[in-house]
Amino acid sequence: MTTELDAAPLANLPTTRRAILTAIKRSGPITTAELAHQLGITVTAVRQQLHRLGEDGLVLHHPDPDGRGRPAHRYQLT
């Protein structure tokens, strides 16, 4: 299976963004909290990088309602 993640231009991405893309590729749809835990960085840092990756068209998200309160969002590769 070939994805955008396999493309050569990704070598130019900052290390954190590449790590996030790799984690999503390995785990499938994942929340910011799960990514932060896996990578050992803050949820805020993950959100900032996911926002940039979304602008680049590499990730998208969908709500994952889980009971009361705000739904978590799960991120996946495009």
All heavy atoms as a GROMACS GRO file, in nm:
protein
  598
    1MET      N    1   0.084  -0.118   0.000
    1MET     CA    2   0.000   0.000   0.000
    1MET      C    3   0.088   0.124   0.000
    1MET      O    4   0.176   0.139   0.082
    1MET     CB    5  -0.090  -0.003   0.124
    1MET     CG    6  -0.181   0.115   0.133
    1MET     SD    7  -0.303   0.094   0.263
    1MET     CE    8  -0.234   0.205   0.384
    2THR      N    9   0.066   0.213  -0.092
    2THR     CA   10   0.143   0.337  -0.101
    2THR      C   11   0.058   0.450  -0.044
    2THR      O   12  -0.059   0.461  -0.076
    2THR     CB   13   0.179   0.368  -0.246
    2THR    OG1   14   0.251   0.258  -0.298
    2THR    CG2   15   0.265   0.492  -0.255
    3THR      N   16   0.119   0.532   0.040
    3THR     CA   17   0.049   0.646   0.097
    3THR      C   18   0.132   0.770   0.074
    3THR      O   19   0.246   0.764   0.032
    3THR     CB   20   0.026   0.630   0.248
    3THR    OG1   21   0.154   0.631   0.312
    3THR    CG2   22  -0.047   0.502   0.280
    4GLU      N   23   0.074   0.885   0.109
    4GLU     CA   24   0.147   1.010   0.103
    4GLU      C   25   0.270   1.002   0.192
    4GLU      O   26   0.369   1.067   0.168
    4GLU     CB   27   0.058   1.126   0.152
    4GLU     CG   28  -0.056   1.156   0.061
    4GLU     CD   29  -0.017   1.248  -0.051
    4GLU    OE1   30   0.079   1.324  -0.037
    4GLU    OE2   31  -0.083   1.242  -0.157
    5LEU      N   32   0.263   0.921   0.297
    5LEU     CA   33   0.373   0.909   0.392
    5LEU      C   34   0.498   0.853   0.328
    5LEU      O   35   0.608   0.878   0.373
    5LEU     CB   36   0.330   0.821   0.510
    5LEU     CG   37   0.423   0.811   0.629
    5LEU    CD1   38   0.459   0.949   0.681
    5LEU    CD2   39   0.360   0.729   0.737
    6ASP      N   40   0.483   0.780   0.218
    6ASP     CA   41   0.597   0.718   0.153
    6ASP      C   42   0.669   0.813   0.057
    6ASP      O   43   0.774   0.780   0.004
    6ASP     CB   44   0.553   0.594   0.075
    6ASP     CG   45   0.494   0.489   0.167
    6ASP    OD1   46   0.543   0.478   0.281
    6ASP    OD2   47   0.399   0.421   0.127
    7ALA      N   48   0.615   0.931   0.035
    7ALA     CA   49   0.671   1.023  -0.062
    7ALA      C   50   0.800   1.088  -0.011
    7ALA      O   51   0.817   1.114   0.106
    7ALA     CB   52   0.569   1.131  -0.096
    8ALA      N   53   0.891   1.114  -0.103
    8ALA     CA   54   1.022   1.171  -0.069
    8ALA      C   55   1.015   1.308  -0.002
    8ALA      O   56   1.096   1.337   0.085
    8ALA     CB   57   1.108   1.179  -0.194
    9PRO      N   58   0.920   1.398  -0.037
    9PRO     CA   59   0.918   1.530   0.027
    9PRO      C   60   0.903   1.525   0.178
    9PRO      O   61   0.933   1.621   0.248
    9PRO     CB   62   0.799   1.599  -0.038
    9PRO     CG   63   0.780   1.532  -0.168
    9PRO     CD   64   0.823   1.389  -0.144
   10LEU      N   65   0.857   1.415   0.232
   10LEU     CA   66   0.841   1.405   0.377
   10LEU      C   67   0.975   1.410   0.449
   10LEU      O   68   0.981   1.441   0.568
   10LEU     CB   69   0.765   1.278   0.415
   10LEU     CG   70   0.620   1.275   0.368
   10LEU    CD1   71   0.555   1.144   0.408
   10LEU    CD2   72   0.543   1.392   0.422
   11ALA      N   73   1.081   1.381   0.379
   11ALA     CA   74   1.214   1.389   0.440
   11ALA      C   75   1.245   1.532   0.483
   11ALA      O   76   1.327   1.553   0.572
   11ALA     CB   77   1.319   1.340   0.341
   12ASN      N   78   1.177   1.630   0.424
   12ASN     CA   79   1.199   1.769   0.459
   12ASN      C   80   1.116   1.816   0.579
   12ASN      O   81   1.131   1.928   0.624
   12ASN     CB   82   1.168   1.859   0.339
   12ASN     CG   83   1.262   1.832   0.224
   12ASN    OD1   84   1.378   1.796   0.244
   12ASN    ND2   85   1.212   1.847   0.103
   13LEU      N   86   1.025   1.730   0.626
   13LEU     CA   87   0.942   1.767   0.740
   13LEU      C   88   1.024   1.765   0.869
   13LEU      O   89   1.116   1.684   0.884
   13LEU     CB   90   0.825   1.669   0.756
   13LEU     CG   91   0.711   1.681   0.658
   13LEU    CD1   92   0.610   1.570   0.683
   13LEU    CD2   93   0.643   1.816   0.667
   14PRO      N   94   0.987   1.850   0.965
   14PRO     CA   95   1.052   1.845   1.096
   14PRO      C   96   1.032   1.708   1.161
   14PRO      O   97   0.934   1.638   1.134
   14PRO     CB   98   0.981   1.955   1.175
   14PRO     CG   99   0.927   2.047   1.072
   14PRO     CD  100   0.894   1.961   0.954
   15THR      N  101   1.123   1.672   1.247
   15THR     CA  102   1.124   1.540   1.311
   15THR      C  103   0.994   1.508   1.382
   15THR      O  104   0.942   1.396   1.371
   15THR     CB  105   1.241   1.532   1.412
   15THR    OG1  106   1.360   1.566   1.343
   15THR    CG2  107   1.253   1.394   1.471
   16THR      N  108   0.937   1.603   1.454
   16THR     CA  109   0.814   1.577   1.529
   16THR      C  110   0.699   1.543   1.435
   16THR      O  111   0.622   1.451   1.461
   16THR     CB  112   0.776   1.697   1.617
   16THR    OG1  113   0.885   1.726   1.703
   16THR    CG2  114   0.653   1.669   1.700
   17ARG      N  115   0.688   1.614   1.326
   17ARG     CA  116   0.580   1.587   1.231
   17ARG      C  117   0.596   1.449   1.167
   17ARG      O  118   0.500   1.376   1.150
   17ARG     CB  119   0.573   1.695   1.124
   17ARG     CG  120   0.515   1.822   1.179
   17ARG     CD  121   0.488   1.922   1.071
   17ARG     NE  122   0.525   2.052   1.126
   17ARG     CZ  123   0.546   2.159   1.055
   17ARG    NH1  124   0.534   2.157   0.926
   17ARG    NH2  125   0.580   2.271   1.114
   18ARG      N  126   0.720   1.414   1.133
   18ARG     CA  127   0.744   1.280   1.078
   18ARG      C  128   0.709   1.173   1.180
   18ARG      O  129   0.650   1.070   1.146
   18ARG     CB  130   0.889   1.265   1.034
   18ARG     CG  131   0.912   1.318   0.895
   18ARG     CD  132   1.051   1.288   0.846
   18ARG     NE  133   1.138   1.388   0.909
   18ARG     CZ  134   1.264   1.370   0.941
   18ARG    NH1  135   1.322   1.256   0.918
   18ARG    NH2  136   1.334   1.466   0.996
   19ALA      N  137   0.742   1.196   1.308
   19ALA     CA  138   0.711   1.100   1.414
   19ALA      C  139   0.560   1.084   1.430
   19ALA      O  140   0.510   0.973   1.450
   19ALA     CB  141   0.775   1.144   1.546
   20ILE      N  142   0.487   1.195   1.419
   20ILE     CA  143   0.341   1.189   1.430
   20ILE      C  144   0.283   1.110   1.314
   20ILE      O  145   0.198   1.022   1.333
   20ILE     CB  146   0.281   1.331   1.438
   20ILE    CG1  147   0.312   1.392   1.575
   20ILE    CG2  148   0.131   1.329   1.411
   20ILE    CD1  149   0.276   1.538   1.588
   21LEU      N  150   0.328   1.136   1.193
   21LEU     CA  151   0.279   1.062   1.077
   21LEU      C  152   0.309   0.913   1.088
   21LEU      O  153   0.224   0.829   1.057
   21LEU     CB  154   0.340   1.118   0.949
   21LEU     CG  155   0.292   1.258   0.908
   21LEU    CD1  156   0.373   1.309   0.790
   21LEU    CD2  157   0.145   1.258   0.876
   22THR      N  158   0.428   0.881   1.135
   22THR     CA  159   0.465   0.740   1.152
   22THR      C  160   0.377   0.673   1.257
   22THR      O  161   0.330   0.561   1.238
   22THR     CB  162   0.614   0.728   1.191
   22THR    OG1  163   0.692   0.788   1.087
   22THR    CG2  164   0.655   0.583   1.209
   23ALA      N  165   0.352   0.742   1.367
   23ALA     CA  166   0.266   0.687   1.474
   23ALA      C  167   0.124   0.664   1.424
   23ALA      O  168   0.063   0.562   1.454
   23ALA     CB  169   0.265   0.780   1.596
   24ILE      N  170   0.072   0.758   1.345
   24ILE     CA  171  -0.063   0.741   1.290
   24ILE      C  172  -0.065   0.625   1.192
   24ILE      O  173  -0.159   0.545   1.192
   24ILE     CB  174  -0.112   0.871   1.223
   24ILE    CG1  175  -0.130   0.982   1.327
   24ILE    CG2  176  -0.244   0.847   1.150
   24ILE    CD1  177  -0.158   1.119   1.267
   25LYS      N  178   0.038   0.613   1.112
   25LYS     CA  179   0.043   0.503   1.014
   25LYS      C  180   0.045   0.368   1.086
   25LYS      O  181  -0.022   0.274   1.044
   25LYS     CB  182   0.167   0.517   0.926
   25LYS     CG  183   0.173   0.413   0.816
   25LYS     CD  184   0.289   0.435   0.724
   25LYS     CE  185   0.291   0.331   0.614
   25LYS     NZ  186   0.404   0.350   0.523
   26ARG      N  187   0.119   0.359   1.195
   26ARG     CA  188   0.128   0.232   1.269
   26ARG      C  189   0.002   0.202   1.350
   26ARG      O  190  -0.038   0.087   1.362
   26ARG     CB  191   0.247   0.238   1.364
   26ARG     CG  192   0.378   0.228   1.294
   26ARG     CD  193   0.492   0.225   1.392
   26ARG     NE  194   0.619   0.220   1.320
   26ARG     CZ  195   0.731   0.272   1.364
   26ARG    NH1  196   0.734   0.332   1.482
   26ARG    NH2  197   0.839   0.263   1.292
   27SER      N  198  -0.059   0.306   1.409
   27SER     CA  199  -0.170   0.286   1.502
   27SER      C  200  -0.307   0.295   1.438
   27SER      O  201  -0.405   0.251   1.497
   27SER     CB  202  -0.164   0.389   1.615
   27SER     OG  203  -0.043   0.379   1.684
   28GLY      N  204  -0.317   0.360   1.324
   28GLY     CA  205  -0.448   0.387   1.269
   28GLY      C  206  -0.507   0.510   1.336
   28GLY      O  207  -0.434   0.586   1.401
   29PRO      N  208  -0.637   0.535   1.321
   29PRO     CA  209  -0.697   0.654   1.381
   29PRO      C  210  -0.663   0.663   1.530
   29PRO      O  211  -0.674   0.566   1.604
   29PRO     CB  212  -0.846   0.633   1.359
   29PRO     CG  213  -0.854   0.547   1.237
   29PRO     CD  214  -0.735   0.455   1.247
   30ILE      N  215  -0.618   0.782   1.572
   30ILE     CA  216  -0.564   0.799   1.707
   30ILE      C  217  -0.596   0.939   1.759
   30ILE      O  218  -0.610   1.033   1.681
   30ILE     CB  219  -0.411   0.774   1.703
   30ILE    CG1  220  -0.351   0.761   1.841
   30ILE    CG2  221  -0.340   0.877   1.619
   30ILE    CD1  222  -0.207   0.709   1.842
   31THR      N  223  -0.610   0.952   1.890
   31THR     CA  224  -0.640   1.082   1.952
   31THR      C  225  -0.510   1.157   1.981
   31THR      O  226  -0.402   1.099   1.982
   31THR     CB  227  -0.716   1.065   2.084
   31THR    OG1  228  -0.632   1.000   2.179
   31THR    CG2  229  -0.846   0.987   2.065
   32THR      N  230  -0.525   1.285   2.009
   32THR     CA  231  -0.408   1.366   2.044
   32THR      C  232  -0.345   1.317   2.174
   32THR      O  233  -0.223   1.315   2.186
   32THR     CB  234  -0.446   1.515   2.058
   32THR    OG1  235  -0.552   1.528   2.150
   32THR    CG2  236  -0.483   1.575   1.925
   33ALA      N  237  -0.428   1.276   2.270
   33ALA     CA  238  -0.374   1.228   2.397
   33ALA      C  239  -0.292   1.100   2.377
   33ALA      O  240  -0.185   1.083   2.436
   33ALA     CB  241  -0.487   1.202   2.497
   34GLU      N  242  -0.341   1.011   2.291
   34GLU     CA  243  -0.268   0.887   2.264
   34GLU      C  244  -0.136   0.916   2.193
   34GLU      O  245  -0.033   0.856   2.226
   34GLU     CB  246  -0.354   0.792   2.179
   34GLU     CG  247  -0.476   0.739   2.254
   34GLU     CD  248  -0.578   0.674   2.162
   34GLU    OE1  249  -0.577   0.699   2.039
   34GLU    OE2  250  -0.661   0.598   2.215
   35LEU      N  251  -0.139   1.009   2.098
   35LEU     CA  252  -0.016   1.047   2.029
   35LEU      C  253   0.084   1.109   2.125
   35LEU      O  254   0.202   1.077   2.122
   35LEU     CB  255  -0.046   1.147   1.917
   35LEU     CG  256  -0.093   1.090   1.785
   35LEU    CD1  257  -0.147   1.201   1.695
   35LEU    CD2  258   0.018   1.014   1.717
   36ALA      N  259   0.036   1.200   2.210
   36ALA     CA  260   0.124   1.265   2.307
   36ALA      C  261   0.190   1.162   2.398
   36ALA      O  262   0.311   1.169   2.425
   36ALA     CB  263   0.046   1.368   2.389
   37HIS      N  264   0.113   1.065   2.443
   37HIS     CA  265   0.168   0.960   2.530
   37HIS      C  266   0.274   0.878   2.456
   37HIS      O  267   0.381   0.851   2.510
   37HIS     CB  268   0.054   0.871   2.580
   37HIS     CG  269   0.101   0.761   2.668
   37HIS    ND1  270   0.142   0.782   2.798
   37HIS    CD2  271   0.116   0.629   2.646
   37HIS    CE1  272   0.179   0.667   2.851
   37HIS    NE2  273   0.164   0.572   2.760
   38GLN      N  274   0.244   0.838   2.333
   38GLN     CA  275   0.338   0.757   2.255
   38GLN      C  276   0.468   0.830   2.228
   38GLN      O  277   0.576   0.771   2.230
   38GLN     CB  278   0.277   0.717   2.120
   38GLN     CG  279   0.184   0.601   2.125
   38GLN     CD  280   0.141   0.558   1.985
   38GLN    OE1  281   0.209   0.583   1.886
   38GLN    NE2  282   0.026   0.494   1.977
   39LEU      N  283   0.458   0.961   2.200
   39LEU     CA  284   0.575   1.038   2.158
   39LEU      C  285   0.646   1.108   2.274
   39LEU      O  286   0.755   1.163   2.255
   39LEU     CB  287   0.536   1.140   2.052
   39LEU     CG  288   0.474   1.079   1.924
   39LEU    CD1  289   0.425   1.190   1.833
   39LEU    CD2  290   0.573   0.989   1.854
   40GLY      N  291   0.583   1.111   2.390
   40GLY     CA  292   0.644   1.175   2.505
   40GLY      C  293   0.649   1.327   2.494
   40GLY      O  294   0.744   1.390   2.541
   41ILE      N  295   0.548   1.385   2.428
   41ILE     CA  296   0.538   1.530   2.418
   41ILE      C  297   0.400   1.573   2.467
   41ILE      O  298   0.314   1.490   2.494
   41ILE     CB  299   0.563   1.580   2.272
   41ILE    CG1  300   0.463   1.518   2.174
   41ILE    CG2  301   0.705   1.550   2.230
   41ILE    CD1  302   0.477   1.567   2.031
   42THR      N  303   0.379   1.704   2.478
   42THR     CA  304   0.251   1.753   2.531
   42THR      C  305   0.140   1.743   2.427
   42THR      O  306   0.166   1.741   2.306
   42THR     CB  307   0.262   1.899   2.576
   42THR    OG1  308   0.286   1.981   2.461
   42THR    CG2  309   0.373   1.917   2.680
   43VAL      N  310   0.018   1.739   2.477
   43VAL     CA  311  -0.099   1.736   2.389
   43VAL      C  312  -0.104   1.863   2.305
   43VAL      O  313  -0.137   1.859   2.186
   43VAL     CB  314  -0.229   1.719   2.472
   43VAL    CG1  315  -0.352   1.734   2.385
   43VAL    CG2  316  -0.229   1.583   2.541
   44THR      N  317  -0.067   1.976   2.364
   44THR     CA  318  -0.066   2.102   2.290
   44THR      C  319   0.032   2.096   2.174
   44THR      O  320   0.001   2.141   2.063
   44THR     CB  321  -0.030   2.219   2.384
   44THR    OG1  322  -0.125   2.224   2.490
   44THR    CG2  323  -0.029   2.351   2.310
   45ALA      N  324   0.149   2.041   2.196
   45ALA     CA  325   0.248   2.027   2.088
   45ALA      C  326   0.194   1.938   1.977
   45ALA      O  327   0.211   1.968   1.858
   45ALA     CB  328   0.379   1.972   2.142
   46VAL      N  329   0.128   1.830   2.014
   46VAL     CA  330   0.069   1.740   1.914
   46VAL      C  331  -0.037   1.814   1.834
   46VAL      O  332  -0.040   1.805   1.711
   46VAL     CB  333   0.010   1.613   1.981
   46VAL    CG1  334  -0.073   1.533   1.883
   46VAL    CG2  335   0.120   1.528   2.040
   47ARG      N  336  -0.124   1.888   1.901
   47ARG     CA  337  -0.230   1.962   1.831
   47ARG      C  338  -0.171   2.062   1.732
   47ARG      O  339  -0.222   2.077   1.621
   47ARG     CB  340  -0.319   2.035   1.932
   47ARG     CG  341  -0.418   1.945   1.998
   47ARG     CD  342  -0.521   2.026   2.077
   47ARG     NE  343  -0.604   1.935   2.154
   47ARG     CZ  344  -0.613   1.936   2.285
   47ARG    NH1  345  -0.548   2.026   2.357
   47ARG    NH2  346  -0.690   1.848   2.347
   48GLN      N  347  -0.067   2.132   1.773
   48GLN     CA  348  -0.004   2.230   1.683
   48GLN      C  349   0.049   2.162   1.557
   48GLN      O  350   0.030   2.211   1.445
   48GLN     CB  351   0.109   2.304   1.754
   48GLN     CG  352   0.061   2.400   1.860
   48GLN     CD  353   0.176   2.459   1.938
   48GLN    OE1  354   0.292   2.415   1.928
   48GLN    NE2  355   0.147   2.559   2.019
   49GLN      N  356   0.115   2.050   1.576
   49GLN     CA  357   0.171   1.978   1.460
   49GLN      C  358   0.061   1.918   1.373
   49GLN      O  359   0.071   1.919   1.250
   49GLN     CB  360   0.269   1.871   1.507
   49GLN     CG  361   0.388   1.926   1.583
   49GLN     CD  362   0.466   2.032   1.507
   49GLN    OE1  363   0.481   2.025   1.386
   49GLN    NE2  364   0.514   2.132   1.579
   50LEU      N  365  -0.044   1.865   1.435
   50LEU     CA  366  -0.155   1.808   1.359
   50LEU      C  367  -0.225   1.916   1.277
   50LEU      O  368  -0.268   1.892   1.164
   50LEU     CB  369  -0.255   1.739   1.451
   50LEU     CG  370  -0.210   1.605   1.507
   50LEU    CD1  371  -0.305   1.559   1.618
   50LEU    CD2  372  -0.203   1.500   1.397
   51HIS      N  373  -0.235   2.035   1.333
   51HIS     CA  374  -0.296   2.146   1.259
   51HIS      C  375  -0.215   2.174   1.132
   51HIS      O  376  -0.272   2.188   1.023
   51HIS     CB  377  -0.303   2.271   1.348
   51HIS     CG  378  -0.360   2.390   1.278
   51HIS    ND1  379  -0.494   2.402   1.249
   51HIS    CD2  380  -0.300   2.501   1.228
   51HIS    CE1  381  -0.514   2.516   1.185
   51HIS    NE2  382  -0.397   2.578   1.172
   52ARG      N  383  -0.084   2.179   1.145
   52ARG     CA  384   0.001   2.204   1.028
   52ARG      C  385  -0.007   2.089   0.927
   52ARG      O  386  -0.010   2.111   0.806
   52ARG     CB  387   0.145   2.226   1.072
   52ARG     CG  388   0.162   2.359   1.142
   52ARG     CD  389   0.306   2.383   1.181
   52ARG     NE  390   0.321   2.512   1.245
   52ARG     CZ  391   0.330   2.529   1.376
   52ARG    NH1  392   0.326   2.426   1.458
   52ARG    NH2  393   0.343   2.650   1.426
   53LEU      N  394  -0.009   1.966   0.978
   53LEU     CA  395  -0.020   1.851   0.889
   53LEU      C  396  -0.155   1.850   0.817
   53LEU      O  397  -0.164   1.810   0.701
   53LEU     CB  398   0.000   1.721   0.967
   53LEU     CG  399   0.142   1.696   1.016
   53LEU    CD1  400   0.145   1.584   1.119
   53LEU    CD2  401   0.234   1.665   0.899
   54GLY      N  402  -0.259   1.896   0.886
   54GLY     CA  403  -0.390   1.907   0.824
   54GLY      C  404  -0.390   2.011   0.713
   54GLY      O  405  -0.449   1.990   0.606
   55GLU      N  406  -0.325   2.125   0.738
   55GLU     CA  407  -0.314   2.229   0.635
   55GLU      C  408  -0.239   2.179   0.512
   55GLU      O  409  -0.268   2.220   0.400
   55GLU     CB  410  -0.243   2.353   0.691
   55GLU     CG  411  -0.327   2.433   0.787
   55GLU     CD  412  -0.252   2.551   0.845
   55GLU    OE1  413  -0.126   2.552   0.842
   55GLU    OE2  414  -0.320   2.643   0.895
   56ASP      N  415  -0.143   2.089   0.534
   56ASP     CA  416  -0.066   2.031   0.424
   56ASP      C  417  -0.141   1.917   0.355
   56ASP      O  418  -0.092   1.860   0.259
   56ASP     CB  419   0.069   1.979   0.475
   56ASP     CG  420   0.162   2.090   0.520
   56ASP    OD1  421   0.140   2.206   0.481
   56ASP    OD2  422   0.258   2.059   0.594
   57GLY      N  423  -0.259   1.882   0.408
   57GLY     CA  424  -0.340   1.776   0.348
   57GLY      C  425  -0.293   1.635   0.379
   57GLY      O  426  -0.330   1.542   0.309
   58LEU      N  427  -0.214   1.618   0.485
   58LEU     CA  428  -0.160   1.486   0.517
   58LEU      C  429  -0.242   1.410   0.620
   58LEU      O  430  -0.236   1.287   0.628
   58LEU     CB  431  -0.016   1.498   0.566
   58LEU     CG  432   0.082   1.553   0.463
   58LEU    CD1  433   0.218   1.578   0.526
   58LEU    CD2  434   0.094   1.458   0.346
   59VAL      N  435  -0.319   1.482   0.703
   59VAL     CA  436  -0.406   1.416   0.802
   59VAL      C  437  -0.544   1.479   0.800
   59VAL      O  438  -0.561   1.593   0.756
   59VAL     CB  439  -0.349   1.423   0.946
   59VAL    CG1  440  -0.216   1.353   0.958
   59VAL    CG2  441  -0.340   1.566   0.995
   60LEU      N  442  -0.640   1.404   0.847
   60LEU     CA  443  -0.775   1.456   0.868
   60LEU      C  444  -0.825   1.398   0.998
   60LEU      O  445  -0.767   1.305   1.053
   60LEU     CB  446  -0.867   1.423   0.750
   60LEU     CG  447  -0.884   1.277   0.709
   60LEU    CD1  448  -0.997   1.213   0.789
   60LEU    CD2  449  -0.917   1.271   0.563
   61HIS      N  450  -0.933   1.456   1.049
   61HIS     CA  451  -0.986   1.408   1.177
   61HIS      C  452  -1.137   1.396   1.170
   61HIS      O  453  -1.203   1.455   1.086
   61HIS     CB  454  -0.943   1.499   1.292
   61HIS     CG  455  -0.999   1.637   1.284
   61HIS    ND1  456  -1.119   1.672   1.340
   61HIS    CD2  457  -0.950   1.749   1.227
   61HIS    CE1  458  -1.142   1.800   1.319
   61HIS    NE2  459  -1.040   1.849   1.249
   62HIS      N  460  -1.189   1.316   1.261
   62HIS     CA  461  -1.333   1.301   1.274
   62HIS      C  462  -1.365   1.285   1.422
   62HIS      O  463  -1.284   1.233   1.498
   62HIS     CB  464  -1.386   1.182   1.193
   62HIS     CG  465  -1.320   1.053   1.227
   62HIS    ND1  466  -1.364   0.972   1.327
   62HIS    CD2  467  -1.210   0.992   1.176
   62HIS    CE1  468  -1.284   0.865   1.336
   62HIS    NE2  469  -1.190   0.876   1.245
   63PRO      N  470  -1.482   1.334   1.465
   63PRO     CA  471  -1.519   1.322   1.606
   63PRO      C  472  -1.544   1.177   1.645
   63PRO      O  473  -1.591   1.097   1.565
   63PRO     CB  474  -1.646   1.406   1.619
   63PRO     CG  475  -1.696   1.424   1.481
   63PRO     CD  476  -1.582   1.403   1.386
   64ASP      N  477  -1.509   1.146   1.767
   64ASP     CA  478  -1.529   1.012   1.823
   64ASP      C  479  -1.606   1.028   1.953
   64ASP      O  480  -1.546   1.032   2.060
   64ASP     CB  481  -1.394   0.945   1.846
   64ASP     CG  482  -1.408   0.801   1.893
   64ASP    OD1  483  -1.514   0.740   1.868
   64ASP    OD2  484  -1.312   0.750   1.953
   65PRO      N  485  -1.740   1.043   1.946
   65PRO     CA  486  -1.817   1.067   2.067
   65PRO      C  487  -1.804   0.951   2.166
   65PRO      O  488  -1.812   0.835   2.127
   65PRO     CB  489  -1.961   1.082   2.019
   65PRO     CG  490  -1.963   1.032   1.880
   65PRO     CD  491  -1.823   1.029   1.828
   66ASP      N  492  -1.778   0.987   2.288
   66ASP     CA  493  -1.759   0.885   2.392
   66ASP      C  494  -1.832   0.929   2.519
   66ASP      O  495  -1.770   0.970   2.616
   66ASP     CB  496  -1.609   0.867   2.419
   66ASP     CG  497  -1.580   0.753   2.515
   66ASP    OD1  498  -1.665   0.664   2.528
   66ASP    OD2  499  -1.472   0.756   2.577
   67GLY      N  500  -1.964   0.925   2.513
   67GLY     CA  501  -2.041   0.962   2.632
   67GLY      C  502  -2.061   1.112   2.642
   67GLY      O  503  -2.084   1.180   2.545
   68ARG      N  504  -2.046   1.164   2.763
   68ARG     CA  505  -2.074   1.304   2.790
   68ARG      C  506  -1.954   1.392   2.756
   68ARG      O  507  -1.842   1.346   2.747
   68ARG     CB  508  -2.105   1.320   2.938
   68ARG     CG  509  -2.226   1.236   2.978
   68ARG     CD  510  -2.254   1.250   3.123
   68ARG     NE  511  -2.326   1.376   3.142
   68ARG     CZ  512  -2.369   1.419   3.257
   68ARG    NH1  513  -2.345   1.350   3.367
   68ARG    NH2  514  -2.435   1.531   3.267
   69GLY      N  515  -1.984   1.520   2.740
   69GLY     CA  516  -1.878   1.616   2.715
   69GLY      C  517  -1.841   1.625   2.568
   69GLY      O  518  -1.908   1.570   2.480
   70ARG      N  519  -1.731   1.694   2.544
   70ARG     CA  520  -1.684   1.710   2.407
   70ARG      C  521  -1.633   1.579   2.352
   70ARG      O  522  -1.564   1.504   2.421
   70ARG     CB  523  -1.569   1.810   2.402
   70ARG     CG  524  -1.610   1.950   2.422
   70ARG     CD  525  -1.492   2.039   2.397
   70ARG     NE  526  -1.524   2.174   2.440
   70ARG     CZ  527  -1.439   2.272   2.445
   70ARG    NH1  528  -1.313   2.251   2.413
   70ARG    NH2  529  -1.476   2.390   2.484
   71PRO      N  530  -1.663   1.554   2.225
   71PRO     CA  531  -1.608   1.431   2.166
   71PRO      C  532  -1.458   1.446   2.139
   71PRO      O  533  -1.412   1.554   2.105
   71PRO     CB  534  -1.685   1.416   2.035
   71PRO     CG  535  -1.729   1.554   2.001
   71PRO     CD  536  -1.749   1.626   2.133
   72ALA      N  537  -1.386   1.339   2.157
   72ALA     CA  538  -1.245   1.337   2.119
   72ALA      C  539  -1.240   1.330   1.966
   72ALA      O  540  -1.335   1.286   1.902
   72ALA     CB  541  -1.176   1.216   2.179
   73HIS      N  542  -1.132   1.375   1.910
   73HIS     CA  543  -1.114   1.365   1.766
   73HIS      C  544  -1.006   1.262   1.738
   73HIS      O  545  -0.904   1.258   1.804
   73HIS     CB  546  -1.074   1.501   1.706
   73HIS     CG  547  -1.186   1.597   1.702
   73HIS    ND1  548  -1.264   1.615   1.590
   73HIS    CD2  549  -1.239   1.678   1.797
   73HIS    CE1  550  -1.357   1.704   1.615
   73HIS    NE2  551  -1.344   1.745   1.741
   74ARG      N  552  -1.032   1.179   1.640
   74ARG     CA  553  -0.935   1.079   1.596
   74ARG      C  554  -0.875   1.127   1.465
   74ARG      O  555  -0.945   1.168   1.375
   74ARG     CB  556  -0.999   0.943   1.579
   74ARG     CG  557  -1.044   0.885   1.711
   74ARG     CD  558  -1.043   0.734   1.709
   74ARG     NE  559  -1.061   0.685   1.844
   74ARG     CZ  560  -0.962   0.649   1.925
   74ARG    NH1  561  -0.839   0.652   1.881
   74ARG    NH2  562  -0.985   0.607   2.046
   75TYR      N  563  -0.743   1.119   1.458
   75TYR     CA  564  -0.670   1.164   1.340
   75TYR      C  565  -0.624   1.043   1.261
   75TYR      O  566  -0.588   0.941   1.317
   75TYR     CB  567  -0.550   1.249   1.382
   75TYR     CG  568  -0.594   1.383   1.437
   75TYR    CD1  569  -0.637   1.395   1.568
   75TYR    CD2  570  -0.596   1.495   1.356
   75TYR    CE1  571  -0.679   1.518   1.619
   75TYR    CE2  572  -0.638   1.617   1.405
   75TYR     CZ  573  -0.680   1.628   1.536
   75TYR     OH  574  -0.724   1.748   1.584
   76GLN      N  575  -0.626   1.059   1.129
   76GLN     CA  576  -0.580   0.952   1.040
   76GLN      C  577  -0.513   1.013   0.920
   76GLN      O  578  -0.528   1.133   0.891
   76GLN     CB  579  -0.698   0.865   0.997
   76GLN     CG  580  -0.802   0.938   0.914
   76GLN     CD  581  -0.924   0.852   0.889
   76GLN    OE1  582  -0.975   0.786   0.980
   76GLN    NE2  583  -0.970   0.850   0.766
   77LEU      N  584  -0.437   0.933   0.849
   77LEU     CA  585  -0.370   0.978   0.726
   77LEU      C  586  -0.474   0.995   0.617
   77LEU      O  587  -0.574   0.925   0.613
   77LEU     CB  588  -0.264   0.878   0.683
   77LEU     CG  589  -0.151   0.853   0.782
   77LEU    CD1  590  -0.057   0.747   0.727
   77LEU    CD2  591  -0.076   0.981   0.814
   78THR      N  592  -0.446   1.088   0.526
   78THR     CA  593  -0.538   1.108   0.414
   78THR      C  594  -0.512   1.007   0.305
   78THR      O  595  -0.409   0.943   0.302
   78THR     CB  596  -0.524   1.250   0.354
   78THR    OG1  597  -0.389   1.271   0.317
   78THR    CG2  598  -0.570   1.354   0.452
   0.00000   0.00000   0.00000
